[in-house]
Amino acid sequence: MDLNDQDWQDEQRRVDMVTGKVAVRKKALEADVGVVRGDVVELRKDFWDEVRVNFSSSDDLGETSTSLRQQSQVLSERERAHLQASETLKKLKLLVDSPYFGRIDFTEEGQPRTEQIYLGIASFLDDDQETFLVYDWRAPVSSLYYDGAPGPASYETPGGEISGRMELKRQFVIRDGRIKVMFDTGVTIGDELLQQVLSHSSDSQMKSIVATIQKEQNAVIRNDKSRMLVVQGAAGSGKTSAALQRVAYLLYKYRETLKADQVLLFSPNPMFNSYVSTVLPELGEENMLQTTFQAYLEHRLGREFDLEDVFSQMEAILKAEEGPWLQAKRASIAYKSSPHFLETIQRYKERLEHRGMKFKPVRFKGRLIVSEQAMEEKFYGFDQGVRLANRVELLKDWLLKELAQFAKQERKEPWVDEQIQLLDPDEYQKAYTRMRRKQGAKNATFDDFELERSLLAKMVVNEWLKPVRKWIKRTRFVDVKAMYEELFLNEELFLEVSEGKLPDEWDEIGKQTVLTIREGKLSYEDVTPYLYLQDLLKGFQVNNVIRHVFIDEVQDYSPFQLEYVKRIFPRARMTALGDLNQGIYAHTDVLGGSLESLKKLYGEEHTEVISLTRSYRSTHEIVDFTRSMMPGGESIVPFNRHGEKPVLRKVNGREELHQHIVQKIKELKNEGYEHTAIICKTAEESEFVYESLKEELPLKKIAKTTPSFVTGTLVIPSYLAKGVEFDAVVIYDASSDAYDRESERKLFYTACTRAMHQLCMFSLGEPSRFIRDIDPAKYTLET
Ligand SMILES: Nc1ncnc2c1ncn2[C@@H]1O[C@H](COP(=O)(O)OP(=O)(O)OP(=O)(O)O)[C@@H](O)[C@H]1O
């Protein structure tokens, strides 16, 4: 709908009026507060390290909740100071350049007046403190803008539904206080603005989509009824974007009760944390906490085992030749990630309630204090009605008493006298002070030899027994390792607890599992089941502070892992975002063609599923090409932004390949594409490409340990490119040698769908069947 000059002048006048008022208020506030900067970001660097969670005893329980409370208190105190001082200012700074992006005119039923509602990233009241010059995009009335079309319309408020008529819907792009773009629009958010936004170049940071949120995305953002929200969406459909907007929405709606540090996002890799870290600040909000599942696993078991991470597992599988090892590995991963194994472990735990618990003896200086048999006897002597984890607690208390008994006896031993002689003056002084404190000052002297010896002996023995006490307190006497091993060593036991279902390749799986554990390692597929067993025996370590857990790339999680996350955050709601087509890991059968596992997690009645089918990232041509690779891909709807068709070039040798790639990257740069990626299959290939081309191109190598994304030309392994995007993607080698196994289809798809504007594939020899099977009209074959 065309707008005339008068409309432009009127709207610009209003913009001038609003920005003028914002500027005045900003200036006044600046003078008041200065800029307060907290060290909140520092504090949040490692979520798991900051919060000690231990629930193995009532003491620990107290300690844990104190630790949690203290940690969250420290955070919230500093944040409060930080927020109060700078929050308003931050918002005003954002508003002064671009006060709003939308307008709706709405006549409420029964009201004579039509209200003009302007939407921006924060509310701004006129000097009367009553009139909204700008409404926050998250205010109830704002949902009209995202959901409704001119005509009859309604929106939800806490007080009920408000109906009326939308007379007008207008969009703006305002920069530096000037209206750059303005038009009236029909159904939802006009495609014109989206066209503009999407045709921009990418960089190393994700952007907020607040001005162009689509109706179905708005449903994701504002959904707050269900315990579990599952968002299944095509590559580039805005799952991550919507999730971040949703965090901002929740922080606004529940601002009295929900703080940013009660929201936790599980990212696919550490780099992703940095990629999304600017979105919330762009919206004037504090960032939520971010972590990776691997960081959690390391936090829990990293001291005990050398843990394989998902990337090393992927690398090993991608590089392996077809053969017995790979076959067994695949079977092992598939089985250990399955709900059946989860149930098997649960049944194993039920069996352990009656028999089979394994303990490590309590020893001191090579001498036995309590044998494993004595522990077993004691353990199964406790009331069988008491929960297993509580019986472990009871056993712990008993062991501590036994240890105290032992300590008493031990004080008489000659080695203690030897140690007393060796005490240095400091330690001696410490003992003396302690004695004075204990006995009261008046008759406390060290003249009494007997008393002195007994006190010093007590101190020495206590000191020497400290590690044993700690070991008991941490319930290390429960031999989880032996019990997990037993499951794989003892076929009869396995058959019993698995209800007679041995997995494929059972012998090899069992052998490999035990071998790896005995080397002090845990394969990625074993880590969560192992933890699950451990926690079933010792009690789960829960975090009651977090109220919202977001899991991005949920298709990369096994049922085990999801069950885990659910259990450790019992007070949290979950938002899970995923794409079946991008399940690249061997264990990712979670969505496995259906959403059943996810729906079961909290029960169907508590679960809502929203599907996003429109893909925004890539041009129509790229989406049309990539969706042809996936069964059911027709349901992915490309956004109507056009560009060049994907390009395929077949080359005969590596030298030729490298020449073409260098030339292509230079061409792309000349065309204005700054943020490009050469996507390799593995880290090994990535390393090779980087070393081969680094003299000729300014390349940046991305590895799993790279902490943050950067702009420029990146060389990156396929599986690390998850979730991110580039102006142009160069697939280093799309040949049938590189991508042929069915299990690699999703990996190839994921790599190709990272491209926004251009996709170039090189093939050393015959192209992969994933390309050959596509209608040649959908790409250009360069010769
Ligand atoms: N409503 C929107 N307005 C503007 N841009 C959008 C919108 N929705 C998505 N986009 C853009 O599309 C691109 C893809 O979004 P995002 O990364 O959130 O998708 P995704 O579904 O998480 O993708 P993937 O699963 O492939 O990682 C981003 O550049 C994002 O800014």
The ligand as an SDF file (V2000), in Angstrom:
LIG
                    3D

 31 33  0  0  0  0  0  0  0  0999 V2000
   11.1840  -13.7480   11.4590 N   0  0  0  0  0  0  0  0  0  0  0  0
   12.3970  -13.5730   11.0020 C   0  0  0  0  0  0  0  0  0  0  0  0
   12.7990  -12.3770   10.6010 N   0  0  0  0  0  0  0  0  0  0  0  0
   14.0460  -12.1820   10.1240 C   0  0  0  0  0  0  0  0  0  0  0  0
   14.9590  -13.1170   10.0340 N   0  0  0  0  0  0  0  0  0  0  0  0
   14.6250  -14.3440   10.4370 C   0  0  0  0  0  0  0  0  0  0  0  0
   13.3340  -14.6410   10.9450 C   0  0  0  0  0  0  0  0  0  0  0  0
   13.3060  -15.9280   11.2650 N   0  0  0  0  0  0  0  0  0  0  0  0
   14.5180  -16.4240   10.9940 C   0  0  0  0  0  0  0  0  0  0  0  0
   15.3150  -15.4740   10.4880 N   0  0  0  0  0  0  0  0  0  0  0  0
   16.7080  -15.5910   10.0800 C   0  0  0  0  0  0  0  0  0  0  0  0
   16.8970  -16.8590    9.4920 O   0  0  0  0  0  0  0  0  0  0  0  0
   18.1670  -17.3640    9.8330 C   0  0  0  0  0  0  0  0  0  0  0  0
   18.0310  -18.7240   10.4590 C   0  0  0  0  0  0  0  0  0  0  0  0
   17.4830  -18.6020   11.7550 O   0  0  0  0  0  0  0  0  0  0  0  0
   17.8730  -19.5870   12.9190 P   0  0  0  0  0  0  0  0  0  0  0  0
   19.3300  -19.7940   12.9560 O   0  0  0  0  0  0  0  0  0  0  0  0
   17.1690  -19.1250   14.1240 O   0  0  0  0  0  0  0  0  0  0  0  0
   17.1840  -20.9040   12.3620 O   0  0  0  0  0  0  0  0  0  0  0  0
   17.2300  -22.3810   12.9340 P   0  0  0  0  0  0  0  0  0  0  0  0
   15.8840  -22.9340   12.6850 O   0  0  0  0  0  0  0  0  0  0  0  0
   17.7180  -22.3710   14.3240 O   0  0  0  0  0  0  0  0  0  0  0  0
   18.2700  -23.0070   11.9440 O   0  0  0  0  0  0  0  0  0  0  0  0
   19.1260  -24.3470   11.9690 P   0  0  0  0  0  0  0  0  0  0  0  0
   18.2760  -25.4330   12.5230 O   0  0  0  0  0  0  0  0  0  0  0  0
   19.4270  -24.5590   10.5200 O   0  0  0  0  0  0  0  0  0  0  0  0
   20.3480  -24.0540   12.7270 O   0  0  0  0  0  0  0  0  0  0  0  0
   18.8090  -16.3420   10.7560 C   0  0  0  0  0  0  0  0  0  0  0  0
   19.6310  -15.4850    9.9870 O   0  0  0  0  0  0  0  0  0  0  0  0
   17.6370  -15.5490   11.2760 C   0  0  0  0  0  0  0  0  0  0  0  0
   17.9930  -14.2330   11.6080 O   0  0  0  0  0  0  0  0  0  0  0  0
  1  2  1  0
  2  3  1  0
  2  7  2  0
  3  4  2  0
  4  5  1  0
  5  6  2  0
  6  7  1  0
  6 10  1  0
  7  8  1  0
  8  9  2  0
  9 10  1  0
 10 11  1  0
 11 12  1  0
 11 30  1  0
 12 13  1  0
 13 14  1  0
 13 28  1  0
 14 15  1  0
 15 16  1  0
 16 17  2  0
 16 18  1  0
 16 19  1  0
 19 20  1  0
 20 21  2  0
 20 22  1  0
 20 23  1  0
 23 24  1  0
 24 25  2  0
 24 26  1  0
 24 27  1  0
 28 29  1  0
 28 30  1  0
 30 31  1  0
M  END
$$$$
